[in-house]
Amino acid sequence: MTTAHVQGAQPAVPLAPARLARGIRTPDGERFLAGLAGQKMRLNGCAAAAYAALYANVDVIAAYPIRPYTAIMMNLSQFIADGILDAEYIHADGEHAQLSAAFGAGSCGARAYTGSSGVGVTYAYEMYSIISGARIPVQMAIADRTLDPPGDFGSEHTDALCTRDMGWLLGWAATPQEVFDKSLIAYAIGEDPRVLLPQMVAQDGYFVSHIAGEVEMPSADQVDAYLPPYQLPFALDPRRPVSHGPQIHPEQGPPLQLERARAMEDAIPVIRRKTDEFATAFGRQYPHLVEEYLLDDAEIALVISGGHAVTCRAAIRRLREQGIKIGMVRLLWIRPFPSDDLRAALQAVKAVGVVETNLGLGGASYGGILSLDVTTALYQAEYERPLVTSFMAGLGGETVPVAEFDWMAGKLGQALQRGRVEKATHWVGFEH
Amino acid sequence: MAHEVVRHNLPLFDEEGRAAATDDLAGRDRHFLPDFPGEDPYAAGHRTCAGCGPAIQYRWVLKAAGHDSVLAGPTGCMYVANSTYLCTPYTVPWAHTPIASGGSFTSGMAAGYEAMIRKGRHPGPYPNIIVMAGDGSASDIGLGSMSGALYRNHDALFICYDNECYANTGIQTSPTTPYAGMTTFTPFGKAIPEGKKLAAKNLAKMMAEGHPHCYVATTTVGYPTDLMNKTRKGLNHVGAAFLHCYTPCQKGWVYQTSMTVELGRRVVEAGLFPVWEYDPQQREYRYFHPPVQRPVTDYLAMQGRFGHMLPEHVAALQRAANRNWQDMGMDVPASLREGEDPAHHERLSEETYSMPLNRGVGA
């Protein structure tokens, strides 16, 4: 069936009356944020996410406890108890209810915030497609946790990656500062009328969520200027009635799905713009979609996402001292997948190793999830494609020490010498 | 400073209000209640079945609530039959929710409006926030979500439109399907002659007992003023309110389509669906005592879903009805006690049963 590109998300009815008013902060909140402006605080990733939600002046928070993300919600409940944040705090009866409540609040035009970890993320699975299909830009914080079995608190990216095809913007932050910044950037992208998509801001459980780092606190005015009041063009508002989520006939499916697929593509220029606007407003410039680390003359490169990139950089600096031409690409966003930027970053590289801190059982690589996207992106390259392999590392929340990155570099070096990879997936620590 | 959240207070209708009749184009009497609002935020033109009980309830609830309302509808027949892409019967904002999200999505709507009004982001009063969930949603897959919303006491009206089955998917048993009710998941046969072997879940009592701070009531489509007043009382109650409404499904229950409202009265008169109101201030139940008490056979005989019942099954339902009468503080007449004996129904099965179709004024 032939379908036309449906431009953006055009509401079928005139826009609802504006809700342009900035949400009122409490007097204690104003004083608290004024005192923070310009300060550097030592916060772990959970606290950094909570502070970002405080600055974003969220209207509705839907909480349910599960380690390790719980501390985000503990921080937020304290802000409310102290009168610093005026928001409705919903003690949901499970993650499905959390996401549903955030969805309901967002559908009415309230800025909604929620989060989860591990099996909590998958318990809510029904909601992901529904929320993105309804184009409600709620934000969900994820501190990664291994899926059961066995019961394990440690970080593994499989929880958030399970949702990667559900139409949410999804990216990892590697430090508490980046968690804070990315939470604001993600709201700005997701709420942009050209995008209107929900966002997952993920961080590694414990490695980022529970290790303190320095976080610069902006002023409330800076944040308000960067992140304007949330304005849903088709809110559930009695002043301008709309119906959300009706039944469709099969022939109405393709254009709607195409529109949602295009929203992901259309998000990429908005990600670039909002990342740059953030740099102008706050003085911290992040790469738009991929971080290129020591790639200029690199022959081999590791592709990674999340907190293990910090160790990876250190390993690469050491390997460079030994004369090994290695670099790193860190994916700041997994959805939309930065195919163009990844291809541009790796155009001079001869062998690529994808570091998988996730489990994709029985997939094409018989290893992880990320390498499938990386390989597809590289397959479309107009230059001579690099060799690609992948490394299963850090599963169950295990650390990925420098020695393991050294081992991966060795495998990439061997592949370069042989002109082919030994296999699609290496299980680090189980092979010689 | 935070803005004050101003809430509606809707006046109640006179229980003994006026009735009127007018001729329609074909010269037939059309009865109507002239004191009810003319507005219909649930407009005509949807695809519900002829004689649909939930559609009657939807119309009366939204008539009572009026236009400053926001409505959610979890998956169910009233989702599929009402909303078709690019067409809607709702003149108030409406959103579909997943079937398990009736309570939780509505919690989010209520929380969103509380926060937005307080923070100066929505002018005007707090709207009437209503969810109408089917019995599968409210008493089964979304029970936890519904209970969570009542527990958290969001200012919203949570309604279960109860057609005693998963009708949308082709009439499967739900927890509110009565004992012996035939569904496609509880067919009758040689090995299981009664069809459904389990007694129904008492959803409304569970909600009232488990969330004693909430306004909880039951009603049926047999009593329009009662239904609309309980809707308004639920909306006026500051906090969570739960309304359990009996709404016949002609497709699932197999009865003449004109009998929907009649069934809504007979189920009460047969003692099978007690109509009551729970007052959270006094923590007490106020039961409606119907002016007529009937044997359950007066109710069962109207519906094909009960056509397979054997005398012992009818007797079991009469026993259940008689316990209900006692719970409601009503005497159980000797004629109804006799119905607890299967032999009573053996004798009845020899007689031809004629269904009184016209109840006349005031019955």
Chai-1 contact restraints between the chains, C-beta under 6 A:
chainA,res_idxA,chainB,res_idxB,connection_type,confidence,min_distance_angstrom,max_distance_angstrom,comment,restraint_id
A,R19,B,R121,contact,1.0,0.0,6.0,A-B,restraint_1
A,A21,B,G120,contact,1.0,0.0,6.0,A-B,restraint_2
A,A21,B,R121,contact,1.0,0.0,6.0,A-B,restraint_3
A,G23,B,K119,contact,1.0,0.0,6.0,A-B,restraint_4
A,G23,B,R121,contact,1.0,0.0,6.0,A-B,restraint_5
A,I24,B,K119,contact,1.0,0.0,6.0,A-B,restraint_6
A,I24,B,G120,contact,1.0,0.0,6.0,A-B,restraint_7
A,D59,B,A115,contact,1.0,0.0,6.0,A-B,restraint_8
A,V60,B,A111,contact,1.0,0.0,6.0,A-B,restraint_9
A,V60,B,G112,contact,1.0,0.0,6.0,A-B,restraint_10
A,V60,B,A115,contact,1.0,0.0,6.0,A-B,restraint_11
A,D86,B,K119,contact,1.0,0.0,6.0,A-B,restraint_12
A,A87,B,A115,contact,1.0,0.0,6.0,A-B,restraint_13
A,E88,B,A111,contact,1.0,0.0,6.0,A-B,restraint_14
A,E88,B,E114,contact,1.0,0.0,6.0,A-B,restraint_15
A,E88,B,A115,contact,1.0,0.0,6.0,A-B,restraint_16
A,I90,B,S107,contact,1.0,0.0,6.0,A-B,restraint_17
A,I90,B,A111,contact,1.0,0.0,6.0,A-B,restraint_18
A,D93,B,G144,contact,1.0,0.0,6.0,A-B,restraint_19
A,D93,B,G148,contact,1.0,0.0,6.0,A-B,restraint_20
A,A97,B,S104,contact,1.0,0.0,6.0,A-B,restraint_21
A,A97,B,S145,contact,1.0,0.0,6.0,A-B,restraint_22
A,A97,B,G148,contact,1.0,0.0,6.0,A-B,restraint_23
A,S100,B,S101,contact,1.0,0.0,6.0,A-B,restraint_24
A,S100,B,S104,contact,1.0,0.0,6.0,A-B,restraint_25
A,S100,B,F105,contact,1.0,0.0,6.0,A-B,restraint_26
A,A101,B,S104,contact,1.0,0.0,6.0,A-B,restraint_27
A,A101,B,S107,contact,1.0,0.0,6.0,A-B,restraint_28
A,A101,B,G108,contact,1.0,0.0,6.0,A-B,restraint_29
A,F103,B,F105,contact,1.0,0.0,6.0,A-B,restraint_30
A,G104,B,F105,contact,1.0,0.0,6.0,A-B,restraint_31
A,G104,B,G108,contact,1.0,0.0,6.0,A-B,restraint_32
A,G104,B,M109,contact,1.0,0.0,6.0,A-B,restraint_33
A,A105,B,G108,contact,1.0,0.0,6.0,A-B,restraint_34
A,A105,B,A111,contact,1.0,0.0,6.0,A-B,restraint_35
A,A105,B,G112,contact,1.0,0.0,6.0,A-B,restraint_36
A,S107,B,A95,contact,1.0,0.0,6.0,A-B,restraint_37
A,C108,B,M109,contact,1.0,0.0,6.0,A-B,restraint_38
A,C108,B,G112,contact,1.0,0.0,6.0,A-B,restraint_39
A,A110,B,G112,contact,1.0,0.0,6.0,A-B,restraint_40
A,A110,B,A115,contact,1.0,0.0,6.0,A-B,restraint_41
A,A110,B,M116,contact,1.0,0.0,6.0,A-B,restraint_42
A,E126,B,P98,contact,1.0,0.0,6.0,A-B,restraint_43
A,L236,B,V70,contact,1.0,0.0,6.0,A-B,restraint_44
A,L236,B,P93,contact,1.0,0.0,6.0,A-B,restraint_45
A,L236,B,A95,contact,1.0,0.0,6.0,A-B,restraint_46
A,P238,B,D68,contact,1.0,0.0,6.0,A-B,restraint_47
A,P238,B,P127,contact,1.0,0.0,6.0,A-B,restraint_48
A,P241,B,T91,contact,1.0,0.0,6.0,A-B,restraint_49
A,P241,B,V92,contact,1.0,0.0,6.0,A-B,restraint_50
A,P241,B,P93,contact,1.0,0.0,6.0,A-B,restraint_51
A,V242,B,P93,contact,1.0,0.0,6.0,A-B,restraint_52
A,S243,B,T88,contact,1.0,0.0,6.0,A-B,restraint_53
A,S243,B,Y90,contact,1.0,0.0,6.0,A-B,restraint_54
A,S243,B,W94,contact,1.0,0.0,6.0,A-B,restraint_55
A,H244,B,A95,contact,1.0,0.0,6.0,A-B,restraint_56
A,G245,B,A95,contact,1.0,0.0,6.0,A-B,restraint_57
A,G245,B,H96,contact,1.0,0.0,6.0,A-B,restraint_58
A,P246,B,S83,contact,1.0,0.0,6.0,A-B,restraint_59
A,P246,B,T84,contact,1.0,0.0,6.0,A-B,restraint_60
A,P246,B,Y85,contact,1.0,0.0,6.0,A-B,restraint_61
A,Q247,B,V80,contact,1.0,0.0,6.0,A-B,restraint_62
A,Q247,B,S83,contact,1.0,0.0,6.0,A-B,restraint_63
A,Q247,B,T84,contact,1.0,0.0,6.0,A-B,restraint_64
A,I248,B,Y85,contact,1.0,0.0,6.0,A-B,restraint_65
A,Q252,B,Y85,contact,1.0,0.0,6.0,A-B,restraint_66
